[in-house]
Amino acid sequence: MQWKWIVLGAALAVVAVTELKAEDADADYLEDQKRFHPKDWGEVQRLKPLLALENQVAKEWLKKFQSEPDLEQRNLAYGAHHTEARVGVEEVTFRALLVEREGRIVQLRLEVWGPFHENRLALLRKAWGSNVTRAQGGMVFTWRNAGRLATWKAAIAKDLGSVVESNPADRKLPKAVADAWALLMDPTQDYEFGVSCYESGEAPPGYLAIQELVKAKRHDMVRAVLRSPNPQARMHAALVLLEAQKKRGKKDKKNDVEPLDDKDQAAIKKLRAQAIKILCCDGSLISHKKPAVALDDYLSDD
């Protein structure tokens, strides 16, 4: 019988050692999450001088960020273009969403996808500055040139007609409304125009955002989004206004929007005629369509 106890004791010892090794592995993993992989940290340091953006030429910046010529570019209209570029290293992918006009950088959103830890956020802020915040999927560095953005928006207003633009900072707004406004007015955001998208059939971020403004009865903000520097946002606002016009006279308190005025009708007519392509989604199908085609897909009678 003694040998059985010896075997049992040995087995228990093996289990204890295995559990200790597992605990050590978990502890090592948690400790690793606090730091960047050395190769990823090397990329953080390589990109650091590129974030002095004020006087950089967009085309040259993109070459320095990503040497491969495979860039996804879209025309935002009014002289501006949107470019997406990615660099994958070890655990982290760096994704740049850059908007340029007349060769100069107007706005940049540099996303850092990968494992998140507060210590990583602190390290990245120390390297790149206070413009780094936490974001879905990791962290993000944001920058914009206010003067260039204002000049671009003035060109949009000159063509589509100006409206009194709402500013969430001027008043207390529910967080959901303020976040929706920020998303819809950000030209670096590359969400699709659509209602039911992806394999899940869920609504895309832009559609959810415009519905937040409708729900809050902020018609002034919807009209301002019609003049947004983001073309998908412009389409979402146009769709809301046109659908409301079709329902005029019917009981639809849930999505009640004021009637189109002459200025908005003229703006939508100009948007429909633009030669740019709108990033669209229909289920899992992602495509690029002219504005008139994109709108008519949802406005056509059943």
N, C-alpha and C positions, 0 to 999 in steps of 0.2 A: 504493500500500500504506500510505502514511503516514496517510491519512484513516481507515483501519481501526483503526490503533493509537490514533488520537485518539478515535474512537467508543468503543473498548474501554475506554480510560482514563476517559472520561466516565461510562460505565456502571458501572465499578468504584467511581468516586467517589460515584455515586448510591447504590449498595449500601452503601458505608461510612457515608454520612450517614444512610441509613435505619436501619442497625443501631445507630448512635449514638443516634438518636431513640428507638428501641425500648428501648435500655438506659436512657435517661433516663426514659422513661415507666415502666419497671419500677421504677426507683429512686424516682420520684415516688409510685408506687402503694404501695411498701413504706413510704415515709416517711409517707404518708397514713394507713396502718393504725395508726401509733403514736398518732394523735390522733383524737378524736371530730369528726364533722362539727359545725360551729358550731351548727346547729339541734338536733342531738342533745345537744350539751353544754349548750345552753340549757335543755333539758328536764331534764337531770341537776340543774342548779341550781334549777329550779322545784320539783323533787320533794324536794330536800334538807330543807326545813323540815317536810315531811310525815312524815319518818322519826323525828321525836320522837313516838313512838307511845303512850307510857304513858297519857296522859290523853285521848286522842282518841276520839271517838265513831265507831264503824265506818261508819255511814251517811253522816256528814258527810265522813269521810276519803275514801270512795269518790266522792263528788260532786266533791271537790277533785282527786282523781286523774284521773277521767274524767268529763267533763261529759255525755257521751251516756248515756241511760238504758238502753242495751242491755247488760245485765249478765247473766252466766250464774250462777245461784244454785242451790245444792243444800242440802237438809236433811241434816245429819250425825247427827241424833238427840241426845237429852239436852240440848236447848236450844241447840245450836250450828248454825251455818250457814256454808257455804263459798261464796265469791263469786270469780269470775274477771273481771278487767277488763284491757283492753289499750289502749295508746296507741302508735300508729306515728308516727314522725317522719320521719327521712330514711333513714339506713342502719340505724337501731336501732329495735326494738320493745320497749317496756316492758310486761311482763306481771305483773300483781299477782294473787296467790292469797292471799286473806285469809279467816281463820277468826274469826268473832265469836260471842260468847255473851252474852246479856243486854245487847246493844248495845255491848259493849266488845270491843276487838281482843284476841284470844287469841294469834294467831300470824300472821305475814306472811312470804310468800316473794315477793320482787320480782325477777323474772328480766329480764335485759338481753340480748336476742338481737341478734346482729350480729357483724361481724368482730372477731376477738380478737387482742389483742397485749398482751404483758406491761406495756407502758407504759400502755395503756388501763386495765388492772387497777389499776396504781399510781395513775392519775388518779382513778379511781372510788373507790378506798379513801380517797384524800385528801379527796374531796368527801363521801362517805357514811360513812366510818369502817371499822373493822376487820371488821365483819360481812359485808363483801363478799368472796366467794371465786370462784374459777373454777368453771364448771359446763358441762355439755353444752349446746352452742349459744351459749355466751358467758359471762356472769357472773351472780351472784345475790347479793342482799342478803337476809339472814334475821334475823328477830326473833321473840321470843316472851315472853309474860309468864308466868313460872314459876308464880306463885300462881294465876292464872286457869286455867292448864292443869291444875294439880293439883286444883283444885276440880271441874273438868269430869270429869277421870278418876275422881275419887272418886264422882261421880254415876253413872258407868258401872259402877264396881265395886259400888256399892250395889245396882244392878239385876241385874247379871250374875254377881255373886259375885267376890270378890277372890282374886287369886293372888299368890304371891311373884314380883314382876316382876323379870326379869333386867335387869342393867345392864352392858353391855359394858365400861364404864369400870372396873368392879370386878375384872375379870379379863382375862387376855390371850386375845383371840379372833382367829381368822383375819379378815383384812380383809373378805373376801367375806361372812362371817357378820355382822360389825359393820355393814357397809353395808346388808345386807338388813334387819337389825333397825331401823336408822334410817329406812329407806324405809317399812317397814310401820307404824311408830309415828308417822309424820309426818302430821298431818291436812291439811296444805296440799297434799300430793301428790295429783294427780287422775288416776292410772292407772286402767284399767278392770279389772273382774272378768271373767275368762275364761281360756281355756286356749290357744286358737289364734285369733289375731286379726290384723287388718289384711290388706292384699292379699297380704302375704308369708306369712301364716299363722303368724307367730312368736308365741311366748308373751309376754304383757304383763309389764311390770316386776314387778307384785305377785305374779304366779304364780311367776316366776323367784326372787323373794326368799323366798317361803315354802318353796320347794323347797330353797333353800340351808340353811334351818334344819332341814328334814327330813333332808337329807344329812348335816348335822353332828350328827344325833341330839339336837337341842336341843328335846325335847318341852316343856320348861318355857317356852321362848320362844314356841313355837307356841301354847300355852295362854294366854300373856300377850297375844299378838296377837289372840286371840279377843275380848279386851277392849280392843282398840286404839281410839283416837279416830277412826281412819280407817275408814269403813264398808266400803270395798272390801277392805281388809286383813282385817277381821273375817270377810268372806265367804270369802276365800282360806283362812283358818285353819279355818273351819267345814267347808269342802269337804275339806281334808286329813284332818281328824279323822273326818268321816263316811265318807269313802272307806276309811280305815284300818279303821273299824268293820265295814264291809261285807266287807273282806278278812280279817277276823280268823279265824285258824285255817288260812289258806292261806300258802304259802311266798312271802313277798314281802320279802326282806331289804333290797332297795334302798330301799323307802319304809316301813320299819318304824316305826310310831308306836304309843305306848302306848294301851291301851283308854280309851274315854271314861269319865270318872267321873260321878257323879250331878250334880255342880256344872256340869260342861261340858255335859251333856245338857240341863240346865235353861236354861243360858245360850243354847244354840243354839235351843231352843224359843222363847225370848223374842225372839231376833234374827229368827227366821223370821216372827214375828207383827208386827214393826214396820211402820209405815205409810210409812216413807221409801222413796225410790227409789234403787236401786243403779246406778251407771254401769257398763254391761256392754258387752262386745264379742264378736262372733261373726263371724270373718272381717273383712270391711271394714264390717260393720254395727255401728254404735254405737247403743245404746238405753238406756233407763232402765226397770228392772224392780223389782217388789217383792222383798224378800229371799227369800221362800219360792219364788217363781217362778224367780229367778236360780239358786238352789241346785238345784232340781228339774230344771232343764235339763241338769245334769251328773250327777245321781244317779239319774235314771230309768233303768230297765232297757232294754237294747237290744231 
